[in-house]
Amino acid sequence: MKKYLSFFRIRFVNALQYRAAALAGMATQFFWGGMLLLMFAAFYRSAPESFPMEFQELSSYIWLQQAFLAMLNSWAFENDIFEAISTGNIAYELCRPMGLYGQWFVKATANRMARAVLRCVPTLVFASLLPYPYGLSLPPDVATAVLFVFSLFLALGVVVAFTMVIYIITFYTISPTGVRMAATSAAELLSGSLLPLPFFPDGLRQAAELLPFASMQNVPLRVYSGELSGQAAVWGVSLQVFWLIALLALGMWMMHRALRRVVVQGG
Amino acid sequence: MKLYAKFFSMHLRSVMQYKTSFFLMAIGQFITAFSAFLSVWFLFDKFHQVDGFTFQQVLLCFSVTLMSFSLCEGFFRGFDTFSSMVRNREFDRVLLRPRNEIFLVLAGKIELSKIGRLFQAFLVLLYAVPASGVEWNLQRVLMLVFMLLGGVCVFCGLFLLYAAICFFTVEGLEFMNIFTDGGREFGSYPMGIYGDGILRFFTFVVPLACFQYWPLLYLLEKSDSLWCMLSPLVCIAFLLPCWALWRFGVRHYQSTGS
């Protein structure tokens, strides 16, 4: 456990070095969220009765999404890991006295968290200063807030476990770009990062909510505003737990099989 | 021009060495753009229209923006990845060659897999042109061509601007994504829906609205003001300040050394 923690700390300190990038990222996200809200506002004006959630709930959804983008997005991969696999540096990593899966998992989690910690606070503060109904509201009660934090970390776990599966696929193909892009765009759409799932047509929406992608953003962001509450929220969070375990198991199994066949050419 | 054709065929042959990878990437591009299309579709499935624009009319906007963006992203890739060129001193080599540096950066990198996106934009355009309810005549067709041309000019200008900023700093450039990727995402809808302030910004500062919202008003006969007709010209004019800044940057370029 201690070695994982120190690994975690190294990555964390590393990622905290890029402060200008964080500032630019924050400006971008703030603008992005604002534009999205203005777009939804236009749709709201056109037909307020068809809007599937309260506008205020949507605003909270969008701002949280922007604030935790670095943590929950499905397109940020660790280039080190891809390089380690294709250049053969993986041999060194295999020599370390800790499991490769754990090593990579911690690396990716730490990077995502470090980036998010740096960026989320200013975005959240700014967003909560915006006038109603465009700003970020507080969650309705303490229980919801606790559930949100729990669900947020589960979501982080699911995202990282998902990206782990993609890394491991790289063992089998030299050029992982195609797989990566297909997986990323499926995740983007179905996790509700392009469009919150309540805006999906009926039928498709229910199906999408069962998939692992929904556990990546949909659940925590909707739990926060109380839009997903009571039994529905508990069900969503249990699905997250299920997918986290399933993806972890899948990843470890795939890694186990891949490592048996790994051949590092020369050195 | 002949030299560019040579560069082009060189890039084409080099990607054709890895055909599977190339097609996978093109398909990946297609899927990425497709999910953006789906989200527009889902929204219209619920709301039917936005600020008086129907689904098909918005698709006209969507395809023009996507097409001009993907053309630029494919052929202007050299500017998009320019920060690495400055960082690894490759630009020094470019300056040593007896050709215009814009040409060399342009020709040095062509990303052909963007064809996946382009193809999608083309399909959507093919659907939207008859379905949008525009009564097409020669003028309007010409207008559409100018919209595309204007779009290409704006995005090229933005990429050039991005590269020019790289001469001064390579940090914190992420904010330029607001205009490039943001332009693509938010340009899927006519800029007018975002409200007056945003519309003004995207007309007078970064003329994204000048190749979609204003000409679209003309096409749909919502306005017959001369300004709407002339707005794509603003996009072409946008290239000038971008180019000027680039020249300024080149003159102040100091290599990072070896």
Interface residues (C-beta under 8 A of the other chain):
Chain A: A20 A21 L23 A24 G25 A27 T28 F31 W32 M35 L38 M39 A41 A42 F43 R45 S46 A47 S50 P52 I174 S175 T177 G178 V179 R180 M181 A182 T184 S185 A186 E188 L189 L194 L195 F199 F200 P201
Chain B: Y18 T20 S21 L24 M25 I27 G28 Q29 I31 T32 F34 S35 A36 L38 S39 F42 L43 D45 K46 F47 H48 Q49 V50 D51 E171 G172 L173 E174 F175 N177 I178 G182 F186 Y189 I193 Y194 G195 I198
